[in-house]
Amino acid sequence: MYNRHFIRNFTAIVLSFLITSCETGSSTRRMDRIVLKEDLKTNLPIDNTAKIGFMVPLSGPSKDVGNALLNSAMLAISENNNANISLEVIDSSSSAFDASAAVSQLKKERAEFILGPLFFAEAKEVAAFAKKESITVISFSNNSSLASSEALIMGITPQSVAKRIVDFATVHENIKEFYALLPDNKYGRIFETVIASNIDTIPGAGFSASFYNSDDSMRKSFTELTELMNNKSGEKALIFPEGGENLAKFSLFLKDLPSDSRSFKLFGSDNWDDDKALANINLDNAFYIKLRSNNYQNFSKRFQKAFGYKPPHIAIIAYDAVILASNLERQKLEFSLAEIVKHDRYQGEAMDFKFSNDGIVMYDLPLAKIEN
């Protein structure tokens, strides 16, 4: 069981999505509409032929993210002006969603490619059924355990963020001593594993990690790490990947730290890339993963002009995924995992990327320095 939207004809300003809900012995239909700005009309393609399944949550608690992904995909189609692709859109969060039925229907529609779903559980089921039907899947998930012979993932993974931080610190800041203050959860353990494995490849490098699960344990772990760093000579890096409230609490520890005890360079993740964190003077001179680059801001402005609101950052992944599919179609290449993985580089709207042999996307993540 599933809900399906068909994006067929883009000749009008108003796009009508036909949603069919299939149940035993009955069916219901309703019309949803998304209004585009006038200036998008001229480039909207018609008579699309290559069919791409597009599975995102269009209902339920994640519908805002799902609709932003869908809008971004529509923007990519209109700007790329490829009349030979169409989206077969399925609501992956519908109570009637069934991965097997959805994939079977896409097979009947001759779809060669599926973009989505967003979340790991749905994506894992879809990938398993799609493999049986020889349909390639690129999920918007960032769960690396999904990547396999069955699917590629396009979400920014904590593995790629951690690796990029170590690479940057080593190459650009000549750092060989690494310390990390990490949450005691799966995210933190991933960071620990990736940092440790990358440190092992650097001659003479060292690494110490400390974990926290409360405010008190965060302060205690921070104190322990600073004492360790003060006893080491040379350039040192302290990595704190969390954002939000925990980053704000961590910044207060930095404020209380005597100036002669701050003998390290501070590194944050993509979770730091928000206005509140970047305005925090306690984080001055720290490095962080900057997702909101100039290229991303350009995309965001075009999106807002078309749909009337600012997109969440994840929306740009759908844009890049559709452009990737469109370019494969233009070059008459196979929509296969083997074909996609073998290319050294794809030009993304904000960041270039490629896929590892195990199906994980690797973005050229830029780092920037906080300067207030």
Secondary structure, DSSP 8 states (H G I E B T S, - for coil): --EEEEE----SSEEEEEEEEEETTEEEEEEEEEE--GGGGGG---S--EEEEEEE--SSTTHHHHHHHHHHHHHHHHHHT-TTEEEEEEETTSTT--HHHHHHHHHHTT--EEE--SSHHHHHHHHHHHHHTT-EEEES---GGG-SSS-EE-S--HHHHHHHHHHHHHHHH---EEEEEEESSHHHHHHHHHHHHHHTTSTT-EEEEEEESSHHHHHHHHHHHHHHHHT--S-EEEE----HHHHHHHHHHHHHS-GGG--SEEE--GGG-SHHHHT-GGGTT-EEE--S-HHHHHHHHHHHHHHSS---TTHHHHHHHHHHHHHHHHTT---SHHHHHT-S-B--SSS-EEE-TTSBEEE---EEE---
